[in-house]
Amino acid sequence: MFEVLIREAAARFGVGDKALPLVQMLLAAMMAKDTGGLAGFLEKFKAAGLGPLVQSWLGGGEDAQPIGNTQVEAVLGTSGGLLPALTAQLGLPRDKITEAIGYLLPALVGRLTPGGALPASPPAEIAGYAQAGQGLLAQAEQAMQTAQRASAASIGGGKKWLPWVIVIIIALAILYAWNANRRAAPSQSKPAAALPNIATPMVRPPAHVQPPVSGAVFGGSAPRKPASATAATPAPIAAPADSTAAPASAAN
């Protein structure tokens, strides 16, 4: 019933022999009773605003609209959802699985809803695929839970060492700062203070003391004037004699 569809998915998306378990696990998720069966599975897409898209899948045919990778991720890619389980179990790149699901979903829903109506119970052949897929999904869920516990344990073990790591980092920072200050200490030492340049005050003699005259002869005698100064002094000019006195002198 699904052999042709499985071969097309294997060739088109490069999933090889993983196409069969992919279809089985996808059918198991679509028909799971604990999530409401096919109606509950399709309701997830309707809640994401893809109601018209889902309606086009019912009954199959050429009117079925494709679904994009972004839409598949939005509905099935949440933590603990179907897409992470398929990726963990099949060991394929997530983008390849997403593209294959986008191709398989419209075709599978169309074959499960002949005449556009949801079946009360799936055919025996489909039930066989779904049963095989349930076992694979259980293995995938168990593997994811083991990985989560291992991750939590590693994180918890890391938290035990965290205080010691912090103490070591602080100690190294203090040691580095101390060494840096020690190297910088000589260059930061203050130079010796220079003595102030104080000018020697000029000592002036008292006002009543006359400074010695150049050329004075010590011993009590007054200083002599230079000869040139004496010779240079002009003699006083005699006043002219009175003209009236001359005849009288002659008469006598």
C-alpha positions as CSV (number, residue, x, y, z in Angstrom):
1,M,0.0,0.0,0.0
2,F,2.9,2.4,0.8
3,E,5.7,0.7,-1.1
4,V,5.7,3.2,-4.0
5,L,5.5,6.2,-1.6
6,I,8.4,4.8,0.4
7,R,10.6,4.3,-2.7
8,E,9.8,7.9,-3.9
9,A,10.8,9.4,-0.5
10,A,14.0,7.4,-0.4
11,A,15.1,8.5,-3.9
12,R,13.8,12.1,-3.7
13,F,15.3,13.0,-0.3
14,G,18.3,10.7,-0.1
15,V,17.2,8.9,3.0
16,G,17.8,5.4,1.6
17,D,16.6,2.5,3.6
18,K,15.6,4.9,6.4
19,A,12.5,5.7,4.4
20,L,10.6,2.6,5.7
21,P,11.1,3.3,9.4
22,L,10.4,6.9,8.8
23,V,6.9,6.1,7.4
24,Q,6.3,3.6,10.2
25,M,7.1,6.1,12.9
26,L,5.1,8.8,11.2
27,L,2.1,6.5,11.0
28,A,2.5,5.5,14.6
29,A,2.4,9.1,15.7
30,M,-0.6,9.8,13.4
31,M,-2.6,6.9,14.8
32,A,-1.6,7.0,18.5
33,K,-4.7,6.6,20.6
34,D,-3.2,8.4,23.6
35,T,-3.1,11.6,21.5
36,G,-6.5,11.3,19.9
37,G,-5.6,9.2,16.9
38,L,-5.6,10.8,13.4
39,A,-8.1,13.5,14.5
40,G,-5.9,14.6,17.4
41,F,-2.8,14.6,15.2
42,L,-4.4,16.8,12.6
43,E,-5.7,19.1,15.3
44,K,-2.2,20.2,16.0
45,F,-1.9,21.6,12.5
46,K,-5.2,23.3,12.8
47,A,-4.2,24.9,16.1
48,A,-1.1,26.3,14.3
49,G,-3.4,28.0,11.7
50,L,-3.1,25.4,9.0
51,G,-6.7,24.3,8.9
52,P,-7.2,25.0,5.2
53,L,-4.0,23.1,4.4
54,V,-5.2,20.1,6.4
55,Q,-8.6,20.2,4.8
56,S,-7.0,19.9,1.3
57,W,-5.3,16.7,2.4
58,L,-8.5,14.8,3.2
59,G,-9.4,12.3,0.5
60,G,-6.1,12.9,-1.3
61,G,-6.2,14.0,-4.9
62,E,-4.5,16.8,-6.9
63,D,-6.0,19.5,-4.6
64,A,-3.7,18.5,-1.7
65,Q,-1.5,21.4,-0.8
66,P,2.2,20.9,0.2
67,I,3.5,21.9,3.6
68,G,6.8,23.7,4.0
69,N,9.7,22.9,6.3
70,T,9.0,25.9,8.5
71,Q,5.4,24.7,9.1
72,V,6.5,21.2,9.9
73,E,9.1,22.6,12.4
74,A,6.4,24.8,14.0
75,V,4.0,21.8,14.7
76,L,6.3,18.8,15.2
77,G,9.7,20.4,16.0
78,T,9.1,21.3,19.7
79,S,11.2,19.8,22.4
80,G,10.0,16.2,23.0
81,G,8.0,16.3,19.7
82,L,8.0,13.9,16.8
83,L,10.7,15.6,14.8
84,P,13.4,15.3,17.4
85,A,12.5,11.7,18.0
86,L,12.8,10.9,14.3
87,T,16.1,12.6,14.1
88,A,17.5,10.8,17.1
89,Q,16.3,7.4,16.0
90,L,17.1,7.5,12.3
91,G,20.5,9.4,12.6
92,L,19.7,11.6,9.6
93,P,20.1,15.3,9.2
94,R,17.1,17.2,10.5
95,D,16.5,19.1,7.4
96,K,16.2,16.0,5.3
97,I,13.7,14.4,7.7
98,T,11.7,17.7,7.7
99,E,11.5,17.7,3.9
100,A,10.5,14.0,3.7
101,I,7.7,14.6,6.3
102,G,6.5,17.5,4.2
103,Y,6.2,15.2,1.2
104,L,4.8,12.2,3.1
105,L,2.1,13.9,5.2
106,P,-0.4,15.0,2.5
107,A,-0.1,11.5,0.8
108,L,-0.5,9.5,4.0
109,V,-3.5,11.6,5.2
110,G,-5.1,11.3,1.8
111,R,-4.8,7.5,1.9
112,L,-6.1,7.3,5.5
113,T,-9.2,9.4,4.7
114,P,-10.9,7.8,1.6
115,G,-13.8,10.0,0.5
116,G,-12.6,12.8,2.8
117,A,-13.8,11.3,6.0
118,L,-11.8,10.2,9.0
119,P,-11.9,6.4,9.5
120,A,-13.3,4.9,12.7
121,S,-10.4,2.4,12.7
122,P,-7.4,2.1,10.4
123,P,-7.1,-0.8,8.0
124,A,-5.1,-3.9,9.1
125,E,-2.1,-3.0,6.8
126,I,-1.8,0.5,8.2
127,A,-2.1,-0.9,11.7
128,G,0.9,-3.2,11.0
129,Y,3.0,-0.2,9.9
130,A,1.9,1.8,12.9
131,Q,2.6,-1.0,15.4
132,A,6.2,-1.3,14.1
133,G,6.6,2.4,14.3
134,Q,5.4,2.5,17.9
135,G,8.4,0.3,18.9
136,L,10.8,2.5,17.1
137,L,9.3,5.6,18.7
138,A,9.6,4.0,22.1
139,Q,13.3,3.4,21.5
140,A,13.8,7.0,20.3
141,E,12.1,8.3,23.4
142,Q,14.2,6.1,25.7
143,A,17.4,7.2,23.9
144,M,16.4,10.9,24.3
145,Q,15.6,10.4,28.0
146,T,19.0,8.8,28.5
147,A,20.7,11.6,26.7
148,Q,18.8,14.2,28.8
149,R,19.8,12.4,32.1
150,A,23.4,12.3,31.0
151,S,23.4,15.9,30.1
152,A,21.8,16.8,33.5
153,A,24.4,14.7,35.3
154,S,27.2,16.4,33.5
155,I,25.8,19.8,34.3
156,G,25.3,18.8,37.9
157,G,28.9,17.5,38.1
158,G,30.1,20.8,36.6
159,K,28.2,22.7,39.3
160,K,30.1,20.9,42.0
161,W,33.4,22.1,40.6
162,L,32.1,25.6,39.9
163,P,33.0,27.1,43.3
164,W,36.6,25.8,43.1
165,V,36.9,27.1,39.6
166,I,35.8,30.5,40.8
167,V,38.2,30.5,43.7
168,I,41.1,29.6,41.4
169,I,40.2,32.4,39.0
170,I,40.1,34.9,41.8
171,A,43.4,33.8,43.2
172,L,45.0,34.0,39.7
173,A,43.6,37.5,39.3
174,I,45.0,38.7,42.6
175,L,48.4,37.2,41.9
176,Y,48.5,38.9,38.5
177,A,47.5,42.2,40.0
178,W,50.2,41.9,42.7
179,N,52.9,41.1,40.1
180,A,51.8,44.0,38.0
181,N,52.0,46.4,40.9
182,R,55.4,45.1,41.9
183,R,56.8,45.6,38.4
184,A,55.4,49.1,38.2
185,A,56.6,50.2,41.7
186,P,60.1,51.5,40.6
187,S,58.8,53.6,37.8
188,Q,56.1,55.1,40.1
189,S,58.6,56.1,42.9
190,K,58.6,59.8,43.5
191,P,61.9,61.7,42.7
192,A,63.8,63.5,45.5
193,A,62.5,67.0,46.2
194,A,64.9,69.6,44.8
195,L,66.2,72.3,47.1
196,P,64.6,75.7,46.6
197,N,66.7,78.2,44.7
198,I,67.0,81.0,47.2
199,A,68.9,84.1,46.0
200,T,71.5,85.6,48.4
201,P,70.2,89.0,49.4
202,M,72.4,92.0,48.6
203,V,73.8,93.6,51.7
204,R,73.6,97.4,51.5
205,P,75.7,99.8,53.7
206,P,73.9,102.0,56.2
207,A,72.6,105.3,54.9
208,H,75.0,107.4,57.1
209,V,78.1,105.7,55.9
210,Q,79.6,107.2,52.7
211,P,81.2,104.8,50.3
212,P,84.9,105.4,49.8
213,V,85.9,107.6,46.9
214,S,88.1,106.0,44.3
215,G,91.7,107.3,44.5
216,A,91.4,108.5,48.2
217,V,94.6,108.4,50.3
218,F,94.0,106.8,53.6
219,G,95.7,108.6,56.5
220,G,93.6,111.6,57.1
221,S,94.6,113.9,54.1
222,A,92.0,115.1,51.7
223,P,91.9,113.6,48.3
224,R,93.8,115.4,45.7
225,K,92.3,116.5,42.5
226,P,93.8,115.4,39.3
227,A,96.2,117.8,37.6
228,S,94.2,117.9,34.6
229,A,91.2,119.1,36.6
230,T,93.3,122.0,38.1
231,A,94.7,123.1,34.8
232,A,91.4,123.0,33.1
233,T,89.8,125.4,35.6
234,P,89.8,128.8,33.8
235,A,91.1,131.9,35.6
236,P,88.7,134.6,36.6
237,I,88.5,137.5,34.1
238,A,89.4,140.9,35.6
239,A,86.8,143.5,35.4
240,P,87.7,146.5,33.1
241,A,89.0,149.7,34.8
242,D,86.8,152.6,35.2
243,S,87.6,155.1,32.4
244,T,87.0,158.1,34.6
245,A,89.7,157.0,37.1
246,A,92.5,156.9,34.6
247,P,93.0,160.6,34.0
248,A,93.0,161.3,37.7
249,S,95.8,158.8,38.2
250,A,97.7,160.5,35.5
251,A,97.3,163.9,36.9
252,N,98.7,162.9,40.2
